[in-house]
Amino acid sequence: MHIKDCNSTEEIISIVDKIEKNKMNPGSHGYENLIDSSINDTAKNYTKKAKKRPAILLMEVVLAANRNFNRMVKSRVELIEKSKINSIEQLHLFMGTTTMEDFFYYWNTKDRKKHNTLKPLIHAFKEITSEHSANRTEFDCLSHWANNVDLKNLESDPVGKIDNIGIAPLQDLHMDFWANKARPKG
């Protein structure tokens, strides 16, 4: 479900509440290590990864949308993690100097829809980091964004207004970049 299809902030929060209480399932990110954990509890592990390599988490979220993570995404992410791309800025420069076909080879998929979701997401995150960059890391800027997502005004949010960013990807980004919380403010 896309956020724009929800009738109210309360509806979004209700959906997110249900999501965060669920146990991890075999298709969930990191399932083997967190079998008995709630989705909310796994946020702690993703925040650690996001601090070190925000670009990897960004690609992971886009690749994982509507996919079984362990079957279809995990091996791709493991290959991407071998690269030297860590920051959103490095990913932006790489995408700007690489053909689409070469980028498909890099992230091991030829999915144009995912590519066309990643590009505006990178631009949105660059916008967010430039607005809040005074003496802050990329992670701090993205954490500030995630902590202040306004569910009532997503059409003006740089991430919320992106096509193909539904509740689950927004939720993943929120967990990745904000203080181990699973639910956006609303």
C-alpha angles and dihedrals in degrees: 000000000000118000090235088063093061117099098214147006087252090059091052092048091049091053092047091048089055092047096050094050093054120102118242113270131206091268094051125110110270094000095155091061098039106036096144097036128107118238088249091057093053091062089081092063095047093050090058091053092046092056091058101037115012093168092059091052091049092054090043092055092050094045092047097053108119092351136110098251099209095043102039110016112029096074091048091051091048089055092047090050089062089065125089094240109117109143133059087239091056091048091049092051092046093051090046093055099037129078117241090248092053090048090051088055091049096053093033100236136091095210107140093187091058091045090050089050094048095052097059090040090057090048091049092050091047088053090050094048093047091052093052103028102115103124092332134120121234088256092053091051093048091045089053089052093048092048090054104040106145107214090189092059107035094138088071095041112102091227101031093059095055116111113245093024103118132168096284097052091043088050091050092050090047092052092044096053108030134072097285094290122138100199128067119226115262 
